[in-house]
């Protein structure tokens, strides 16, 4: 069931990702934009501005300057990005067999979307996945091999998870429940990647964020005692726990 990952460098994808997160800013606050863009590149604030004082939504005020900025960063770091991506690809090659052996305990082959998967290097500080395209982004500007292996492991799990969830829980749809499903998906990975089996192979779990700390830690305690995690049982537990907490909206 090993899935091939193509490792690519794509300025176009980084531009698309920035646009997407600026557009999504209306649903949150400045925290994500800070972590993803402003903390790394303060100068981007000259071209990404708040629509109204006191409101969360931002917009791109000068797209040509954004494009020029990305072009310059890629030109400056061309050698570094390529060298780091080659090392990351080699590192994943060493982990591939082990990873998919562990993943096979969670999802049957039929739940992995068919086709090749793409990992795009990014200059940003955020690593989203695009489920329909089987594409995700990974850090490559600075080489942190162990961390990047964990990111790849994390993002790849999402592809099988979403396919599994939408087929086995048809009462929830992406149109109405995307935020709820996203929380289930992240919580699932956070429990799985902190399981002793996964820690032995990857040395570390994954970050827990989004306010799920208490839920995840509770379920980690339960599932870390089991040799194999039953995906349906874990998802059912996550649904129950997340529904209890009013800050996690069921409907978008």
Secondary structure, DSSP 8 states (H G I E B T S, - for coil): ----EEEEE-HHHHHHHHHHHHHHGGGS-SHHHIIIIITT-GGGGGTEEESSTT---EEES-HHHHHHHHHHHHHHTHHHHHHHHHHHHHHHHHHHHHHHHHHTTTS-GGGS-SS-EEEEEESSS---EEGGGTEEEEE-SS--HHHHHHHHHHHHHHHHHHHHHHHH-TTS-HHHHHHHHHHHHHHHHHHHHTSHHHHHHHSS-----TT-HHHHHHHHHHHTTSSS--HHHHHHHHHHHHHH-TTS-S--
